Each structure stands twice: as C-alpha cells, then as structure tokens.
C-alpha cells in the first residue's frame, strides 16, 4: 500500500469544510443515517474480522470505529481536513487519511471491501471514482455503498433549497437504471438491497423542509420497487476476467 498520502489543502471544497466546522461546533458529529448504514453493512455479512476495508467519505469516523472494534483492518478517509482532524481526536486508534474519492493513493488490489455513504452523488466524475474503487479492490472484492435516488432526492433538495441550487453539490444523482448500467459498464456486478430508511434521522430531515414526518414514516419501502426507493443500497462485486 502506498504511504504517500496527499496533504493538499481542500480549498476547492469550502462549503463542505464550513459544513463540518459548523456541525462540530454545534456538537453534531454524524451527518448521515448511521443506523441504516450499519444495518446494511451487517446485513451483507461481508465486513468481518480479518478483512481489509477502505471507507470513503468517513466524516467524523463513527462507522470506521465500529468496524475497527470488530477486528476489521480499516482505513477511513474524507476530503474534509476538518472532519478528519476531529475524527482523529475522537478515535485515535483508527487510521484516517485526507484525500479525494476520485484519486485513491493506494496500490492495486489493496482492499477486500470499499464502502461509502452519501458520497457518489457529490462527485463530478463518477466513472473515474468507480474505476479507482475497482482498481484498489482485490479480485472478487466488493464496493458497498449508498447514494440517494435522483427521483426522490431532486424533489427533496428543491424543497429544501427552494431552487435548483442543489445541482452544485449533488451533480451526480442517478435513477435506478442509470446507476445499474454505470456500475456494469465500470466492471461491477451490482445487487441492490431494500432498506427501511424511515427512522428518527430521516423523519427529522423531512421536518426541516416543512414536511411532516408522518407523511413518509408510514411507508414500507421494502414493498416498493427499487426505482422508488429513497436511497440505493448497493453490493457491487468486482468482476474479473472476461
């Protein structure tokens, strides 16, 4: 594994840095749906003791710490230096690195598992990201990730912003068919999992844009088709050979 990690300042991401600065000052260290993300990873049964894993977009490191304690050899990374500095203070035993999700400073075939949550939709070059993830995975390795469904997220973000400004920070939202085709094109065999995302985190998120939580909390998303899920949870196996 290449120890040369880029320390370049992330001045091209001032909004993301400010978001983390504000979150940490206000005592909020988790920006995603940790409960559902952990449930998904445990449901896959793939992230266990003895595996090597890389988390992209780790934020303050709670998920990485959880698996480190379970015996997983994990490196957690984020493009935000603010988030990584805070993560190192919270979990000093976990290895944290600062780098982009589109250029991974690791040798080919370094990890059994790569994982990310709420990352892919932020990336300008998703194809490059997927090629890099595939490169650093071992043969028959897995990319386990979550990303919002464009069908629902575009509506939610438009209500939140009261404009189309969300396209600046969510440039790569996908519909179900688009994401499936892109993964196959980039050398993955994708399997989508239905997860119930309607917990306290999600209800509070809807309330912030003026939608009552009960409006969606009663929906059982497990019975809806994949194209209507609020978020895509994906087990993408690296395809090797012809």
SEZA-715402 format. One record per residue (C-alpha): z, x, y. Coordinates in steps of 0.5 Angstrom, whole numbers. Layout:
! residues N
<node><up>Z</up><east>X</east><north>Y</north></node>
...
***
This chain:
! residues 242
<node><up>0</up><east>0</east><north>0</north></node>
<node><up>-2</up><east>3</east><north>7</north></node>
<node><up>4</up><east>4</east><north>11</north></node>
<node><up>0</up><east>5</east><north>17</north></node>
<node><up>2</up><east>-2</east><north>21</north></node>
<node><up>-1</up><east>-4</east><north>28</north></node>
<node><up>4</up><east>-4</east><north>33</north></node>
<node><up>-1</up><east>-6</east><north>38</north></node>
<node><up>2</up><east>-11</east><north>43</north></node>
<node><up>0</up><east>-18</east><north>42</north></node>
<node><up>-1</up><east>-19</east><north>50</north></node>
<node><up>-7</up><east>-24</east><north>47</north></node>
<node><up>-2</up><east>-29</east><north>45</north></node>
<node><up>2</up><east>-30</east><north>51</north></node>
<node><up>3</up><east>-38</east><north>49</north></node>
<node><up>6</up><east>-36</east><north>42</north></node>
<node><up>10</up><east>-31</east><north>45</north></node>
<node><up>13</up><east>-35</east><north>50</north></node>
<node><up>14</up><east>-41</east><north>45</north></node>
<node><up>18</up><east>-36</east><north>41</north></node>
<node><up>22</up><east>-34</east><north>47</north></node>
<node><up>24</up><east>-41</east><north>49</north></node>
<node><up>26</up><east>-43</east><north>41</north></node>
<node><up>30</up><east>-37</east><north>40</north></node>
<node><up>34</up><east>-38</east><north>47</north></node>
<node><up>35</up><east>-46</east><north>45</north></node>
<node><up>38</up><east>-44</east><north>38</north></node>
<node><up>32</up><east>-46</east><north>34</north></node>
<node><up>29</up><east>-41</east><north>29</north></node>
<node><up>25</up><east>-46</east><north>25</north></node>
<node><up>18</up><east>-49</east><north>28</north></node>
<node><up>15</up><east>-51</east><north>21</north></node>
<node><up>17</up><east>-56</east><north>16</north></node>
<node><up>21</up><east>-51</east><north>12</north></node>
<node><up>24</up><east>-57</east><north>7</north></node>
<node><up>17</up><east>-59</east><north>5</north></node>
<node><up>14</up><east>-52</east><north>5</north></node>
<node><up>20</up><east>-49</east><north>0</north></node>
<node><up>19</up><east>-55</east><north>-4</north></node>
<node><up>11</up><east>-54</east><north>-5</north></node>
<node><up>12</up><east>-47</east><north>-7</north></node>
<node><up>18</up><east>-48</east><north>-12</north></node>
<node><up>13</up><east>-54</east><north>-15</north></node>
<node><up>8</up><east>-49</east><north>-16</north></node>
<node><up>12</up><east>-44</east><north>-20</north></node>
<node><up>8</up><east>-38</east><north>-18</north></node>
<node><up>13</up><east>-35</east><north>-14</north></node>
<node><up>19</up><east>-32</east><north>-18</north></node>
<node><up>23</up><east>-26</east><north>-20</north></node>
<node><up>18</up><east>-19</east><north>-20</north></node>
<node><up>12</up><east>-22</east><north>-16</north></node>
<node><up>10</up><east>-18</east><north>-10</north></node>
<node><up>8</up><east>-23</east><north>-4</north></node>
<node><up>6</up><east>-23</east><north>3</north></node>
<node><up>8</up><east>-28</east><north>8</north></node>
<node><up>3</up><east>-29</east><north>14</north></node>
<node><up>6</up><east>-33</east><north>20</north></node>
<node><up>13</up><east>-32</east><north>18</north></node>
<node><up>16</up><east>-34</east><north>24</north></node>
<node><up>24</up><east>-32</east><north>24</north></node>
<node><up>24</up><east>-31</east><north>17</north></node>
<node><up>28</up><east>-36</east><north>13</north></node>
<node><up>23</up><east>-37</east><north>8</north></node>
<node><up>22</up><east>-30</east><north>6</north></node>
<node><up>29</up><east>-29</east><north>6</north></node>
<node><up>30</up><east>-35</east><north>1</north></node>
<node><up>25</up><east>-31</east><north>-4</north></node>
<node><up>28</up><east>-24</east><north>-3</north></node>
<node><up>34</up><east>-27</east><north>-5</north></node>
<node><up>31</up><east>-30</east><north>-11</north></node>
<node><up>28</up><east>-23</east><north>-13</north></node>
<node><up>21</up><east>-23</east><north>-10</north></node>
<node><up>19</up><east>-17</east><north>-7</north></node>
<node><up>16</up><east>-20</east><north>-1</north></node>
<node><up>13</up><east>-17</east><north>6</north></node>
<node><up>14</up><east>-22</east><north>12</north></node>
<node><up>9</up><east>-22</east><north>18</north></node>
<node><up>7</up><east>-25</east><north>24</north></node>
<node><up>3</up><east>-24</east><north>30</north></node>
<node><up>9</up><east>-25</east><north>35</north></node>
<node><up>13</up><east>-19</east><north>36</north></node>
<node><up>19</up><east>-24</east><north>39</north></node>
<node><up>19</up><east>-27</east><north>32</north></node>
<node><up>19</up><east>-21</east><north>28</north></node>
<node><up>25</up><east>-18</east><north>32</north></node>
<node><up>29</up><east>-24</east><north>31</north></node>
<node><up>28</up><east>-24</east><north>24</north></node>
<node><up>30</up><east>-17</east><north>23</north></node>
<node><up>36</up><east>-19</east><north>26</north></node>
<node><up>37</up><east>-25</east><north>22</north></node>
<node><up>35</up><east>-22</east><north>15</north></node>
<node><up>36</up><east>-14</east><north>16</north></node>
<node><up>34</up><east>-13</east><north>8</north></node>
<node><up>27</up><east>-16</east><north>8</north></node>
<node><up>21</up><east>-12</east><north>10</north></node>
<node><up>18</up><east>-15</east><north>17</north></node>
<node><up>12</up><east>-13</east><north>20</north></node>
<node><up>8</up><east>-15</east><north>26</north></node>
<node><up>0</up><east>-16</east><north>25</north></node>
<node><up>-6</up><east>-21</east><north>25</north></node>
<node><up>-7</up><east>-25</east><north>20</north></node>
<node><up>-15</up><east>-23</east><north>20</north></node>
<node><up>-14</up><east>-16</east><north>19</north></node>
<node><up>-9</up><east>-14</east><north>14</north></node>
<node><up>-6</up><east>-7</east><north>14</north></node>
<node><up>-5</up><east>-7</east><north>6</north></node>
<node><up>-9</up><east>-4</east><north>0</north></node>
<node><up>-14</up><east>-8</east><north>-4</north></node>
<node><up>-10</up><east>-11</east><north>-10</north></node>
<node><up>-3</up><east>-11</east><north>-7</north></node>
<node><up>0</up><east>-17</east><north>-8</north></node>
<node><up>1</up><east>-23</east><north>-13</north></node>
<node><up>2</up><east>-28</east><north>-8</north></node>
<node><up>0</up><east>-29</east><north>-1</north></node>
<node><up>3</up><east>-35</east><north>3</north></node>
<node><up>2</up><east>-38</east><north>10</north></node>
<node><up>4</up><east>-45</east><north>13</north></node>
<node><up>1</up><east>-47</east><north>20</north></node>
<node><up>-3</up><east>-41</east><north>20</north></node>
<node><up>-10</up><east>-42</east><north>18</north></node>
<node><up>-11</up><east>-48</east><north>24</north></node>
<node><up>-10</up><east>-42</east><north>29</north></node>
<node><up>-15</up><east>-37</east><north>27</north></node>
<node><up>-21</up><east>-36</east><north>31</north></node>
<node><up>-24</up><east>-33</east><north>25</north></node>
<node><up>-22</up><east>-37</east><north>18</north></node>
<node><up>-28</up><east>-33</east><north>14</north></node>
<node><up>-25</up><east>-26</east><north>16</north></node>
<node><up>-18</up><east>-29</east><north>14</north></node>
<node><up>-20</up><east>-31</east><north>7</north></node>
<node><up>-24</up><east>-25</east><north>6</north></node>
<node><up>-18</up><east>-21</east><north>8</north></node>
<node><up>-13</up><east>-25</east><north>4</north></node>
<node><up>-17</up><east>-25</east><north>-2</north></node>
<node><up>-18</up><east>-17</east><north>-2</north></node>
<node><up>-11</up><east>-16</east><north>-2</north></node>
<node><up>-9</up><east>-20</east><north>-8</north></node>
<node><up>-9</up><east>-18</east><north>-15</north></node>
<node><up>-14</up><east>-20</east><north>-20</north></node>
<node><up>-12</up><east>-28</east><north>-21</north></node>
<node><up>-7</up><east>-28</east><north>-15</north></node>
<node><up>-6</up><east>-34</east><north>-11</north></node>
<node><up>-6</up><east>-36</east><north>-4</north></node>
<node><up>-1</up><east>-41</east><north>-3</north></node>
<node><up>-2</up><east>-45</east><north>4</north></node>
<node><up>-1</up><east>-51</east><north>8</north></node>
<node><up>-5</up><east>-53</east><north>14</north></node>
<node><up>-6</up><east>-60</east><north>18</north></node>
<node><up>-11</up><east>-65</east><north>16</north></node>
<node><up>-16</up><east>-65</east><north>22</north></node>
<node><up>-17</up><east>-73</east><north>21</north></node>
<node><up>-9</up><east>-74</east><north>23</north></node>
<node><up>-8</up><east>-68</east><north>27</north></node>
<node><up>-13</up><east>-69</east><north>32</north></node>
<node><up>-10</up><east>-75</east><north>34</north></node>
<node><up>-3</up><east>-73</east><north>34</north></node>
<node><up>-5</up><east>-67</east><north>38</north></node>
<node><up>-9</up><east>-71</east><north>43</north></node>
<node><up>-3</up><east>-76</east><north>44</north></node>
<node><up>2</up><east>-70</east><north>45</north></node>
<node><up>-3</up><east>-66</east><north>50</north></node>
<node><up>-6</up><east>-73</east><north>53</north></node>
<node><up>-12</up><east>-69</east><north>53</north></node>
<node><up>-16</up><east>-64</east><north>48</north></node>
<node><up>-13</up><east>-58</east><north>50</north></node>
<node><up>-10</up><east>-57</east><north>43</north></node>
<node><up>-17</up><east>-54</east><north>41</north></node>
<node><up>-15</up><east>-48</east><north>45</north></node>
<node><up>-9</up><east>-47</east><north>40</north></node>
<node><up>-12</up><east>-51</east><north>34</north></node>
<node><up>-19</up><east>-48</east><north>34</north></node>
<node><up>-20</up><east>-48</east><north>26</north></node>
<node><up>-17</up><east>-55</east><north>24</north></node>
<node><up>-21</up><east>-58</east><north>17</north></node>
<node><up>-23</up><east>-64</east><north>14</north></node>
<node><up>-21</up><east>-64</east><north>6</north></node>
<node><up>-28</up><east>-63</east><north>4</north></node>
<node><up>-30</up><east>-57</east><north>9</north></node>
<node><up>-23</up><east>-54</east><north>7</north></node>
<node><up>-25</up><east>-54</east><north>0</north></node>
<node><up>-32</up><east>-52</east><north>1</north></node>
<node><up>-30</up><east>-46</east><north>5</north></node>
<node><up>-25</up><east>-44</east><north>0</north></node>
<node><up>-30</up><east>-44</east><north>-6</north></node>
<node><up>-35</up><east>-40</east><north>-1</north></node>
<node><up>-30</up><east>-35</east><north>0</north></node>
<node><up>-28</up><east>-33</east><north>-7</north></node>
<node><up>-23</up><east>-38</east><north>-9</north></node>
<node><up>-22</up><east>-44</east><north>-14</north></node>
<node><up>-18</up><east>-49</east><north>-10</north></node>
<node><up>-13</up><east>-54</east><north>-12</north></node>
<node><up>-10</up><east>-59</east><north>-7</north></node>
<node><up>-3</up><east>-62</east><north>-8</north></node>
<node><up>0</up><east>-68</east><north>-5</north></node>
<node><up>7</up><east>-67</east><north>-2</north></node>
<node><up>11</up><east>-72</east><north>2</north></node>
<node><up>12</up><east>-69</east><north>9</north></node>
<node><up>16</up><east>-75</east><north>12</north></node>
<node><up>23</up><east>-72</east><north>12</north></node>
<node><up>27</up><east>-71</east><north>18</north></node>
<node><up>23</up><east>-66</east><north>21</north></node>
<node><up>17</up><east>-70</east><north>21</north></node>
<node><up>20</up><east>-76</east><north>24</north></node>
<node><up>23</up><east>-72</east><north>30</north></node>
<node><up>16</up><east>-69</east><north>31</north></node>
<node><up>13</up><east>-76</east><north>32</north></node>
<node><up>18</up><east>-79</east><north>36</north></node>
<node><up>17</up><east>-73</east><north>41</north></node>
<node><up>10</up><east>-76</east><north>42</north></node>
<node><up>12</up><east>-83</east><north>43</north></node>
<node><up>11</up><east>-86</east><north>36</north></node>
<node><up>17</up><east>-89</east><north>33</north></node>
<node><up>19</up><east>-85</east><north>26</north></node>
<node><up>19</up><east>-92</east><north>22</north></node>
<node><up>11</up><east>-92</east><north>24</north></node>
<node><up>10</up><east>-87</east><north>19</north></node>
<node><up>16</up><east>-86</east><north>15</north></node>
<node><up>15</up><east>-92</east><north>10</north></node>
<node><up>8</up><east>-89</east><north>8</north></node>
<node><up>8</up><east>-86</east><north>1</north></node>
<node><up>3</up><east>-80</east><north>2</north></node>
<node><up>3</up><east>-79</east><north>-6</north></node>
<node><up>-1</up><east>-85</east><north>-7</north></node>
<node><up>-7</up><east>-84</east><north>-1</north></node>
<node><up>-13</up><east>-80</east><north>-3</north></node>
<node><up>-13</up><east>-72</east><north>-1</north></node>
<node><up>-17</up><east>-74</east><north>5</north></node>
<node><up>-12</up><east>-78</east><north>8</north></node>
<node><up>-6</up><east>-73</east><north>7</north></node>
<node><up>-3</up><east>-71</east><north>14</north></node>
<node><up>-3</up><east>-64</east><north>11</north></node>
<node><up>-6</up><east>-60</east><north>6</north></node>
<node><up>-2</up><east>-56</east><north>1</north></node>
<node><up>-7</up><east>-51</east><north>-3</north></node>
<node><up>-6</up><east>-47</east><north>-9</north></node>
<node><up>-12</up><east>-43</east><north>-8</north></node>
<node><up>-13</up><east>-38</east><north>-14</north></node>
<node><up>-17</up><east>-32</east><north>-13</north></node>
<node><up>-24</up><east>-32</east><north>-17</north></node>
<node><up>-26</up><east>-25</east><north>-20</north></node>
<node><up>-33</up><east>-23</east><north>-23</north></node>
<node><up>-39</up><east>-28</east><north>-23</north></node>
***
